[in-house]
Amino acid sequence: MEINGVLIDDTYCEAFPGWFCRILVTAKNKKWLDICAQVTTGFATSTINCPAEAGIEKYVSENDTPDGRPGVILLFFVKGKENIDSLLLDRIGQCVLTCPTTACFDAFPKEYDPNAKMVEVKTGFKLKFFGDKFEEKDETTYKFVAYKIPVMDGFFIVQEMFKGGKGIAGGNFLIHGIDQSSALEAAERAIEAIKNVDLVICPFPGGIARSGSKVGSKYSFLGASTNHPLCPTLKDKIDDSELKEGENCVYEIIIDGIKEESIKQAIKVGIKAACQVSGVLRISAGNYGGKLGKFQYNLLEVLS
């Protein structure tokens, strides 16, 4: 298959199950939403060595938030459900509570399968203790129980209970370009297109990964290492390069999502956007022969 002259490999990306939680942060204006979102989703690109994978899913208007203020939805992925409690307590307690004007609510998606596994954690209830017995329980303002914790600019409002569920991490595709400029522009366009898809995030910096990894390493203390067959500086030095003639830069778009349909849609719109850039030669995907995860998305099937 080709799109706008760009070859689409007949291959699949490989994704794996994980647990997610989804929160809504509101603030006085977008300036403080941006600041809070950046801090709260920091150090969360890959669960290989980060405590979570996280990112901004979308911004929402004041018409769609419990307190009538602009909001941003943040999505987090962790390896196990046992990690959700501490993740939310740390991220909300250290990054949202500390940020001027913010409030925080659960944003567990209505689209989640009610028959699927789910967990509830008492994040707001635990954070109330920061109020040192000056906190107030609010059972009337919202459709849920919240706590008003006194802080130096007023109250920090936080929902009592948060939920987590089963999601999918590691959906991906690879953009092969003739040079860094064309591949990067294509990756940026892909990310802009994916931003319009709900229930997904691209957790790497700006949504783009330059350091794709493979499982294992020549060093026993490392579980992952550089994906050397895709490194252009090595293609004339190794026997197993996967780069074709003219391919001098590769960027990977990695997608985490709550639903398979959302991940497939993100892959589809992302690839189509990337293929509009001159200098993009090929689109492929990362997999490990089916050994890493049970979810496999064939690029040709997704695009059709």
Protein Blocks (a to p, Z undefined) as FASTA:
>chain_A
ZZehiacdddddddddddddddddddfblmlmmmmmmmmmgoilbfklpcbdcddfbdcd
fklcfkopacdddddddfbfklmmmmmmmmmmmmmmmpghiacddfbdfklcfkbccddd
dfklmmmmmnnopaccdfklpmcdcdddddfkbpadddfbdcdddddehiacddddfbfk
lmmmmmmmmmmmmmmpghiacfbghhiafbbcdeddfbfkbcbdcdfklmmklmmmcckb
cbdehiabdcddddddfbfklmmmmmmmmmmmmmmpghiabdcdddehhpmbmcdcdfkl
mmZZ
